[in-house]
Amino acid sequence: MLKYVVTGGRQLHGDVAIGGAKNAAVAIIPAALMASEPCVIENVPRINDVTVMLEIIRELGAKVRLIGKNTIEIDPRGVKNVSPSYELVRKTRAGYYILGVQLGMYGSSIVSMPGGCDIGVRAIDQHIKGFNALGAEVKVESGFIHAASAAGKLHPAHIYLDQPSVGATVNIILAAVLAEGQTIIENVAKEPHIVDLANFLNTMGANIRGAGTDVIKIQGVKRLGGCTYSIIPDQIEAGTFISAVTATGGEITLRGVIPKHLECITAKFQEMGVEFFDDPNDPDAIVCRAEHRPMRTNIKTLPYPGFPTDMQAVTTAALCTASGASMVSETIFENRFRYVEELKRMGAQIQVEGKVAVVEGVDRLTGAPVRACDLRAGAALMVAALGADGVTEIEGVNFIERGYEDFPGKLGGLGANIKVLTVPDVETAEVG
């Protein structure tokens, strides 16, 4: 097991390259199974969630070949309709996208209930609603999801989601893309990675319109072909670096971003006093400058284009040293404040009542031993540690590595002082 040892109090300066979007990659990789020919996917982040998803599709019969550091080729021609192992699916929430893929290809699928971070209830009722409308009967028995169409294939449908669920939107798109006729999905999620998935499928020959709006229309096609496609940059990774420079002060340039995708994030950080500039020599870059102590602000997480729930923890960490009191309202997941107790160990003044946290800014945080409890919580502890006085030891960094590629290395390139140490796995040692 690893831990990060962070010596804080250093400003961040320099350029950082933003990698491919985690949430796009874990949807696009299983979608490649639906092709009749190999697909080459570029800008794939080297993170644990992607590693697990690649193991899942290999288990189903796909051949995966690494072409470059962040480029892979997926050959789906050996894929069979078998159930992925419980041990793999439990490691990532995105494992349930195999349901949509197999239903679309074969009309049936059996997948165990997915894992991922414990940030609250993430029900699959909207997935089931969509699958039912497409003609599949769905049962959850003994921890497995059984879905099958009596007709052996799905039919088109008009589906209205009760709320704009990202997972349900992805799964219904995957299931409907080969269903003959027109499927209409209303009140869908509009996140950039939904658009990226639709663009990938369209590059393969699908007919999907409306991704990024409230209504997606899918005209089913008979087959999908191979393609070469590059995944969009990760808006949450970019936002995490913005949080980091806000906490430390300094000036950094984010390279390889889509500025439009970041507007829901940069608008809030502008309220906190961070300045943003375009790079006249690079349209895919944003310069972030934080010269003063952050100013207080209020945050409410909402579906895109609202403030992302995945940015809540890292922004709260930056607000710990803001001038005045800030209010953070979490409307998506109920367990997203579990990291607060760890920030308190560093001197943060935060009070949580239900889905609302009140953050009273302090002059400085102080380094302390802390432990990550989920992916974004781990990133929040890193942001807090970078701005704190003294040394912070962060354990549970396996959560961080689920979603950030070479996080210590990229921060080190900006001037941060981070050591990665190996520590004994106490539980394993005791069992052995």
Helices and strands as residue ranges (DSSP letters): E 2-7, E 12-17, H 22-31, G 32-34, E 39-42, H 48-59, E 63-68, E 71-75, H 86-89, G 93-96, H 97-106, E 108-112, H 125-133, E 136-141, E 144-149, E 158-160, H 166-176, E 182-186, H 192-203, E 207-209, E 215-219, E 228-230, H 235-248, E 250-255, G 259-262, H 263-271, E 275-279, E 282-290, E 298-300, G 309-311, H 312-319, E 325-329, H 340-345, E 349-353, E 356-360, E 369-371, H 375-387, E 391-395, G 400-402, H 407-412, E 417-422, H 426-431
